Amino acid sequence: STAADGTYELRTIPRRAGETTRIHAEREGLCDALVDVEMPESGDMEMDLVLSAGARVRGHVQDDAGAPVPGVTVTFGSARYAADRCESVTDGNGAFDLGTVPPGEQTVRVFADGFVPLETTLEVPADQESLENVALVLDRGRAVTGVVRDVNGEPGVGVRVAAKQRGDYLGASAGTDGAGRFTVVGLPAGSVELEVYGGGFVRSWTPVGPAPTGNVEITVVRAGRIRGRVVDAATGSAVTGFTVRLITPVLEEGDRMIGGFTSDWREPGRIFDAPDGRWDTGRERLEPGRVIGVQIAAPGYAPSVVPRVVVGPMDSPDEVLNEVVVQLVRPVRLGVDVVQGEDRAPVRGVEVIVSQAAADDPVDSALRATTNANGGADFDGVPPGPVHVRIEGLGPVARTRGPFEVAPGADGQRIEVHLASTVRLVGTTRDDRTREPIGGSEMALYPNSTEGVARGSVTLTSDANGRFEIEHLVPGTYQLSRVLRLEGGVRLQDLSLRFEGTGDEPEVRLDLCAPEGSASVSGRLTGQDEWPDDVQVALLPV
């Protein structure tokens, strides 16, 4: 609280570079003050907060037939739940009264069951004047009815159906009855999306067009689960305390990754204290048949990854549902030496990532270290067995190697990662008619199944002289795509490039030419007595 003279003092405010701290002051009868400030790197700062008297705004809320709408909340502010919002609940006659609305253009919102959400702007006068007889009219909108059934045709009982438009919830929802039927009212014009969740089913979304409809049929999938057991690999006894994380899986052909689970399964993970070492995903609504990766970590053990786990049906008995059995082993120390070229020169200052899974993005389950002056990186807590190594920070694309076999109990084992010599790509973007350089050209470089290179892309833009350059490029085949912004649209110019690494940092030079500008083509179609109105003509490069 402020002192008698209005001064205040806030202590222990964190200092974060590039981030702001929001200071909010409020007092009954005055408009709130809300200020975002960036704290200095050191020392204190002073900030004056001004609370204004505001204006009084009175009015009423009615439906589209002129009847008052009691018991609804009228909100003024930058957002529905903004800290500095002003609110009033309508009385039995639909009237509202707000005494502290800031002057200027204000957004007013009204959300009421059975009505389309209302959002409009009002100009609130300054100098403590009042704004009277504000009429807010709610539209009952349209209703959508339908039925929810599972894949076997059984009704989806106890399911919630919520309406969204352009990604935002509308506040209109309904539950299903014993026959799986529902009616959602108060929907605005235009297309909406119905989100279905709860009742033991996987969350799903169904688009509904703008035309009135009274029989939307929604099919839902009953949720599944994963269960597992964690044991000591040497003794077979249960590990009683452990953390389970759901991570990016290694997918096989036709696999689909699950989504929609609670975020703490991914980071930091769910902690289990289980005397028998067992765990399961509980009430998470996972879709049966989809795939996820699982990482198990426990004190005193190396983390273990199961790269591909298939979700089973929720209602399967434990003896039928496959159990993910993870055997934890004691960790070992591992050293990785990174060298390059025919002379095997050490590579310093690059990031080395050791992972059990051969994924392009191993961040879910990886150990990381930076190479020293001798090209070495050391790791604790490495699980015995096959591991994969990824090198980042040497050129625009990551290098991958492996698998390497880490022997159990072999503390201090070292493996060598030998990288080939790289090339430097230097190029110029030009107009093919005038041969003049073109600056500011946008490009992307993609590896085309280049051995030992992770999937991904490199984006770059030519400078004012049309020049671009990429260093430390791994020899191999790439696709270079240039974005051409022409009149009437955008298209890509694609080139396939192959670089051979020979010598010490060889240089490849490239002139990338493309026409700039546009042209019009007109013509007449002949050969039929009558042509339909919607014939499409495409102009393709040859």
C-alpha positions in Angstrom: 0.0 0.0 0.0 1.1 3.6 -0.5 2.1 5.9 2.3 0.0 8.9 3.4 1.9 11.0 0.8 1.2 8.5 -2.0 4.8 7.2 -2.2 5.4 3.4 -2.6 8.4 1.1 -2.7 8.7 -2.3 -4.4 11.6 -4.6 -3.6 13.2 -7.7 -5.1 11.9 -7.1 -8.6 13.8 -9.4 -11.0 16.0 -7.9 -13.7 15.7 -9.7 -17.0 17.3 -8.2 -20.1 14.8 -7.4 -22.8 11.8 -8.2 -20.6 9.4 -5.8 -19.0 7.8 -5.8 -15.6 4.1 -4.7 -15.3 3.2 -2.4 -12.4 -0.5 -2.2 -11.5 -2.0 0.3 -9.1 -5.7 0.5 -8.1 -8.0 2.3 -5.7 -11.7 2.2 -5.3 -13.3 5.2 -7.1 -10.4 5.8 -9.4 -9.2 4.3 -12.7 -6.4 1.8 -12.5 -2.9 2.6 -13.6 -1.1 -0.1 -15.6 2.6 0.5 -16.7 5.1 -1.8 -18.3 8.7 -0.9 -17.5 12.1 -2.4 -18.3 14.2 -2.6 -15.1 17.8 -1.1 -15.3 20.8 -3.5 -15.1 21.7 -2.0 -11.8 20.5 0.5 -9.3 17.0 1.7 -8.5 14.4 3.5 -10.6 11.5 5.9 -9.9 8.1 5.5 -11.6 5.1 7.8 -11.0 1.7 6.2 -11.3 -1.3 8.5 -12.1 -4.8 7.3 -11.1 -7.5 9.4 -12.9 -11.0 10.0 -11.7 -12.5 8.6 -15.0 -16.0 9.0 -16.3 -19.3 7.5 -15.2 -20.9 5.3 -17.9 -24.5 4.1 -17.5 -26.8 2.2 -19.8 -28.7 -1.0 -20.3 -28.4 -4.4 -22.0 -31.3 -5.8 -24.0 -31.9 -8.6 -26.5 -32.8 -8.1 -30.1 -36.5 -8.1 -29.2 -36.0 -5.2 -26.8 -36.3 -7.2 -23.6 -33.8 -6.5 -20.8 -31.1 -9.0 -20.1 -30.3 -9.1 -16.3 -27.3 -10.7 -14.5 -24.8 -10.3 -17.3 -21.3 -8.7 -16.9 -20.4 -5.6 -18.9 -16.7 -5.1 -19.2 -14.6 -2.1 -20.4 -10.9 -2.7 -21.0 -8.2 -3.9 -23.4 -9.1 -7.5 -22.9 -11.9 -9.6 -21.3 -9.7 -10.5 -18.3 -7.3 -7.5 -18.3 -6.0 -6.5 -14.9 -7.3 -2.9 -15.4 -10.7 -3.8 -16.7 -13.9 -2.1 -15.3 -16.9 -4.3 -14.8 -20.6 -4.0 -13.9 -23.4 -6.6 -13.6 -26.8 -5.7 -15.0 -29.7 -5.5 -12.5 -33.2 -6.9 -13.0 -33.9 -4.3 -15.6 -30.8 -4.9 -17.6 -29.2 -1.6 -16.3 -25.5 -1.2 -15.6 -23.5 1.6 -13.9 -19.8 2.1 -14.1 -18.2 5.1 -12.2 -14.5 4.8 -13.1 -14.1 4.3 -16.8 -10.9 5.9 -18.3 -11.5 8.6 -21.0 -10.9 7.9 -24.6 -11.9 5.1 -26.9 -12.8 2.0 -24.9 -13.7 -1.5 -25.9 -16.8 -2.8 -24.2 -17.6 -6.6 -24.1 -20.7 -8.5 -23.0 -20.8 -12.3 -22.7 -24.2 -13.9 -21.9 -25.4 -17.5 -22.1 -27.6 -17.9 -25.2 -26.4 -14.8 -26.9 -23.7 -13.9 -29.4 -20.7 -12.3 -27.6 -20.8 -8.5 -28.1 -17.7 -6.4 -28.6 -17.9 -2.8 -29.6 -16.1 0.5 -29.0 -17.3 3.7 -27.2 -15.8 7.1 -26.9 -15.7 8.0 -23.1 -15.6 11.7 -22.4 -12.8 13.3 -20.4 -13.0 15.9 -17.6 -15.1 13.6 -15.3 -18.1 13.9 -17.6 -20.7 11.1 -17.8 -21.9 9.0 -20.6 -25.6 8.2 -20.3 -28.1 5.8 -21.9 -25.6 3.5 -23.5 -27.7 0.8 -25.3 -26.0 -2.6 -25.8 -28.1 -5.0 -27.8 -27.4 -8.7 -27.7 -28.1 -11.0 -30.7 -29.4 -14.5 -30.0 -27.6 -15.6 -33.1 -28.1 -19.1 -34.4 -28.1 -22.5 -32.8 -26.4 -25.7 -33.8 -27.7 -29.1 -32.8 -26.2 -32.5 -33.4 -25.1 -35.8 -31.9 -21.8 -37.2 -30.7 -21.1 -40.9 -31.2 -18.1 -43.1 -30.9 -16.7 -45.2 -33.8 -19.0 -48.0 -32.9 -22.1 -45.8 -33.1 -22.6 -45.7 -29.3 -23.7 -42.2 -28.0 -21.0 -40.0 -26.5 -22.5 -39.3 -23.0 -21.0 -36.6 -20.7 -19.2 -34.8 -23.5 -18.7 -31.0 -23.7 -19.1 -29.2 -27.0 -17.6 -25.7 -27.1 -17.8 -23.3 -30.0 -14.7 -21.4 -31.4 -14.3 -18.8 -34.2 -11.0 -17.9 -35.7 -9.2 -19.7 -32.8 -11.1 -17.9 -30.0 -13.6 -19.5 -27.7 -17.0 -17.8 -28.0 -18.3 -18.7 -24.5 -21.0 -20.9 -26.0 -21.0 -24.5 -25.1 -23.3 -27.4 -24.2 -23.1 -30.9 -22.8 -24.5 -34.1 -24.4 -27.5 -35.9 -23.0 -28.0 -39.7 -22.6 -28.4 -40.1 -26.4 -25.3 -38.0 -27.2 -27.3 -35.1 -28.5 -26.4 -31.4 -27.9 -27.6 -27.9 -28.8 -25.1 -24.9 -28.7 -26.9 -21.6 -28.9 -25.8 -18.0 -29.3 -23.5 -18.6 -32.2 -22.5 -15.7 -34.5 -22.8 -15.6 -38.3 -20.1 -17.3 -40.3 -18.3 -20.6 -39.9 -17.5 -21.9 -36.5 -15.5 -24.8 -35.0 -16.9 -27.2 -32.4 -14.4 -28.6 -29.9 -15.4 -31.8 -28.3 -13.8 -33.1 -25.1 -14.4 -35.0 -21.9 -16.4 -38.1 -21.3 -13.4 -40.4 -21.8 -12.9 -39.4 -25.4 -10.0 -37.9 -27.3 -10.3 -34.1 -27.8 -11.4 -33.3 -31.4 -12.5 -30.4 -33.6 -15.3 -30.3 -36.2 -15.9 -27.4 -38.6 -19.4 -26.1 -39.1 -20.3 -23.9 -42.1 -22.3 -20.6 -42.0 -25.5 -22.2 -43.2 -28.1 -23.1 -40.5 -27.8 -26.7 -39.5 -29.7 -28.9 -37.1 -28.0 -32.2 -37.4 -24.2 -32.1 -37.0 -22.9 -35.6 -36.6 -19.6 -35.9 -34.7 -17.6 -39.1 -34.3 -15.2 -39.3 -31.4 -12.5 -41.8 -30.4 -12.4 -43.3 -27.0 -9.2 -42.3 -25.2 -6.2 -44.7 -24.7 -3.4 -45.0 -22.3 0.2 -46.1 -21.8 1.4 -48.1 -18.8 4.8 -49.3 -17.9 7.2 -50.7 -15.2 10.7 -49.6 -14.2 13.2 -52.1 -12.9 16.9 -52.3 -12.1 18.6 -54.1 -15.0 21.1 -55.9 -12.7 18.7 -57.2 -10.0 15.3 -57.1 -11.7 13.9 -55.3 -8.6 11.5 -52.4 -8.9 12.8 -48.9 -9.1 10.4 -47.1 -6.8 11.2 -43.4 -7.5 11.5 -42.1 -11.1 10.4 -39.4 -13.6 8.5 -40.2 -16.8 8.7 -37.8 -19.8 6.8 -38.1 -23.1 9.2 -37.1 -25.8 9.4 -36.8 -29.6 9.2 -40.4 -31.0 11.1 -42.1 -33.8 8.3 -42.6 -36.3 7.9 -45.6 -38.7 6.1 -45.4 -41.9 2.4 -44.6 -41.3 2.9 -43.5 -37.7 1.2 -40.4 -36.3 2.5 -38.7 -33.1 0.1 -38.1 -30.3 -0.7 -34.6 -29.0 -3.0 -32.8 -26.6 -1.5 -34.2 -23.4 -0.8 -32.1 -20.4 2.4 -30.1 -20.8 4.2 -31.3 -17.7 4.5 -34.8 -19.2 7.0 -33.2 -21.5 8.8 -30.8 -19.2 9.7 -31.4 -16.4 8.0 -34.8 -16.5 5.7 -36.7 -14.1 7.3 -37.9 -10.9 6.2 -41.3 -9.6 6.7 -43.0 -6.2 5.5 -46.5 -6.8 6.6 -49.5 -4.7 6.1 -51.9 -7.6 7.8 -49.5 -10.2 4.6 -49.2 -12.2 3.1 -46.1 -13.9 0.5 -45.1 -16.4 -0.8 -42.0 -18.2 -4.0 -42.0 -16.1 -6.8 -39.8 -17.4 -4.8 -38.2 -20.2 -6.9 -38.4 -23.4 -4.5 -40.1 -25.7 -5.6 -41.5 -29.1 -5.1 -45.2 -29.4 -2.8 -46.3 -32.1 -0.8 -43.1 -32.1 2.9 -43.0 -31.2 5.1 -41.2 -28.6 8.6 -41.6 -27.1 9.1 -42.3 -23.4 12.1 -41.3 -21.3 12.6 -42.7 -17.8 15.1 -41.1 -15.3 15.9 -42.1 -11.7 18.6 -41.0 -9.2 21.7 -43.1 -9.5 20.8 -44.5 -13.0 21.4 -43.4 -16.6 18.3 -42.1 -18.3 16.7 -44.6 -20.6 14.6 -43.9 -23.8 12.0 -46.0 -25.5 11.9 -44.3 -28.9 8.5 -45.6 -30.0 5.5 -46.5 -27.9 2.0 -47.2 -29.3 -1.0 -46.0 -27.2 -3.3 -48.8 -26.3 -7.1 -48.7 -25.6 -8.1 -47.2 -22.2 -10.6 -49.9 -21.3 -8.1 -52.8 -22.0 -7.3 -54.8 -18.8 -3.8 -54.6 -17.6 -3.0 -58.1 -18.6 -4.0 -57.3 -22.2 -2.5 -53.8 -22.5 1.2 -54.0 -23.5 3.4 -52.8 -20.6 6.5 -50.7 -21.4 9.2 -52.4 -19.3 12.3 -50.2 -18.9 15.5 -51.6 -17.3 17.6 -48.9 -15.9 21.4 -49.3 -15.7 24.2 -47.5 -13.9 25.6 -44.7 -16.0 29.2 -44.4 -17.4 31.5 -41.6 -18.4 32.0 -41.1 -22.1 34.4 -38.9 -24.0 33.9 -37.7 -27.6 36.7 -36.4 -29.8 35.7 -34.3 -32.8 38.3 -34.1 -35.6 38.1 -32.8 -39.2 39.8 -33.4 -42.6 42.5 -35.8 -43.7 44.9 -34.5 -41.0 42.3 -35.1 -38.3 42.6 -31.6 -36.9 40.7 -31.1 -33.6 37.5 -29.0 -33.8 37.0 -26.7 -30.8 34.0 -24.8 -29.6 31.3 -26.9 -31.2 28.3 -28.4 -29.3 28.3 -32.2 -29.1 24.9 -33.9 -28.4 24.7 -37.5 -27.3 21.4 -39.2 -27.6 20.0 -42.8 -27.5 17.5 -42.0 -30.2 18.5 -41.5 -33.9 16.2 -38.5 -34.2 17.0 -35.4 -36.2 16.0 -33.3 -33.2 17.3 -35.1 -30.1 16.6 -32.3 -27.6 14.1 -34.4 -25.7 16.6 -37.0 -24.4 20.1 -35.7 -25.1 23.3 -34.9 -23.1 25.2 -31.8 -24.3 28.7 -30.5 -24.0 31.1 -28.1 -25.8 34.4 -29.3 -27.2 37.6 -28.0 -25.6 40.8 -26.8 -27.4 41.7 -30.4 -28.1 38.3 -31.1 -29.7 37.2 -33.2 -26.8 33.9 -33.2 -24.9 33.2 -35.3 -21.7 29.8 -36.6 -20.5 28.6 -38.0 -17.2 25.4 -40.2 -16.9 25.7 -41.8 -20.3 23.6 -45.0 -20.6 25.4 -48.1 -21.9 24.3 -49.3 -25.3 24.0 -47.7 -28.7 24.2 -43.8 -28.8 24.1 -41.3 -31.6 26.2 -38.1 -31.8 25.1 -34.8 -33.3 27.5 -31.9 -33.9 26.1 -28.3 -34.0 27.9 -25.0 -34.4 30.2 -25.9 -37.3 28.5 -24.4 -40.3 24.8 -23.9 -41.0 23.7 -27.5 -40.7 24.2 -30.1 -38.0 26.3 -33.3 -38.6 25.1 -36.7 -37.3 27.1 -39.9 -36.6 26.3 -43.2 -35.1 25.3 -45.5 -33.6 28.4 -46.0 -31.4 28.3 -48.8 -28.8 29.0 -47.7 -25.2 30.2 -50.7 -23.1 28.6 -51.3 -19.7 31.0 -50.3 -16.8 33.5 -48.9 -19.3 34.1 -45.5 -17.5 36.3 -43.2 -19.6 35.6 -44.8 -23.0 36.3 -42.4 -25.8 34.9 -42.3 -29.4 36.1 -40.3 -32.3 33.8 -38.4 -34.7 35.6 -37.7 -37.9 34.1 -34.9 -40.0 34.9 -34.4 -43.7 36.4 -31.1 -45.0 33.8 -28.5 -45.9 33.3 -26.1 -48.7 32.4 -22.4 -48.9 29.5 -21.4 -51.2 29.7 -17.9 -52.6 27.1 -16.5 -55.0 25.4 -13.6 -56.5 21.8 -13.1 -57.4 21.3 -11.3 -60.8 18.6 -10.3 -63.3 19.1 -12.7 -66.2 18.3 -10.0 -68.7 20.6 -7.2 -67.5 23.0 -9.3 -65.5 22.8 -6.7 -62.8 23.1 -7.8 -59.2 19.8 -8.0 -57.2 20.1 -7.2 -53.5 17.7 -8.5 -50.8 16.9 -11.8 -52.4 15.6 -14.4 -50.0 16.8 -18.0 -50.3 16.7 -21.3 -48.4 19.2 -24.2 -48.7 18.0 -27.8 -48.0 20.2 -30.9 -47.8 19.0 -33.6 -50.2 19.7 -36.8 -48.2 23.3 -35.8 -47.7 24.9 -38.5 -45.6 25.7 -37.4 -42.1 23.7 -34.2 -42.3 20.6 -33.6 -40.2 17.4 -32.6 -42.0 16.5 -28.9 -41.9 17.2 -25.7 -43.9 19.4 -22.6 -43.9 17.8 -19.3 -44.7 19.8 -16.4 -46.1 19.4 -13.0 -47.9 21.7 -11.5 -50.4 23.3 -8.2 -49.5 22.9 -4.8 -51.3 25.3 -6.0 -54.0 23.4 -9.3 -54.5 26.1 -11.3 -52.8 25.5 -14.2 -50.4 27.9 -16.6 -48.6 27.7 -19.8 -46.6 30.8 -21.2 -44.9 31.5 -24.8 -43.6 29.1 -26.5 -45.9 29.2 -30.3 -45.9 30.0 -31.8 -49.3 26.9 -33.3 -50.8 23.7 -32.6 -52.8 21.5 -29.6 -51.8 18.4 -27.8 -53.1 18.7 -24.0 -53.2 15.3 -22.3 -53.4 15.0 -18.6 -54.1 11.9 -16.6 -53.3 10.8 -14.5 -56.3 8.3 -11.7 -55.4 6.7 -10.8 -58.6 3.6 -8.8 -59.5 0.6 -11.0 -58.8 2.2 -13.4 -56.4 5.2 -15.3 -55.1 7.0 -18.3 -56.6 10.1 -20.3 -55.9 13.1 -20.8 -58.2 14.7 -24.2 -57.3 18.3 -25.3 -58.2 19.9 -28.7 -57.4 23.5 -28.3 -56.4 26.3 -30.8 -55.6 29.5 -29.8 -53.8 32.5 -32.0 -53.6 34.9 -31.4 -50.7 38.5 -31.4 -51.9 41.5 -29.5 -50.5 41.4 -27.1 -47.6 38.1 -25.1 -47.5 37.5 -25.0 -51.2 35.2 -22.3 -52.6 32.3 -22.8 -54.9 31.0 -19.8 -56.9 27.5 -19.5 -58.2 25.5 -17.0 -60.2 21.8 -17.3 -59.5 19.8 -15.6 -62.2 16.1 -15.1 -62.5 13.8 -12.7 -64.3 12.4 -9.9 -62.3 9.0 -8.3 -63.2 5.9 -9.7 -64.8 4.1 -10.1 -68.1 0.5 -10.6 -69.2 -0.7 -13.4 -71.5 -4.0 -13.3 -73.2 -5.6 -15.8 -75.6 -8.8 -17.5 -76.8 -10.0 -21.1 -76.2 -11.5 -22.8 -79.2 -12.7 -26.2 -80.0 -16.1 -26.5 -78.2 -19.4 -24.9 -78.9 -19.9 -23.8 -75.3 -17.4 -23.3 -72.5 -18.2 -23.4 -68.8 -17.7 -20.2 -66.8 -15.1 -21.7 -64.5 -12.4 -22.9 -66.9 -8.9 -22.5 -65.4 -5.8 -21.8 -67.5 -2.4 -22.4 -66.0 0.9 -21.0 -67.3 3.8 -23.4 -66.5 7.6 -23.0 -67.0 9.2 -25.5 -69.4 
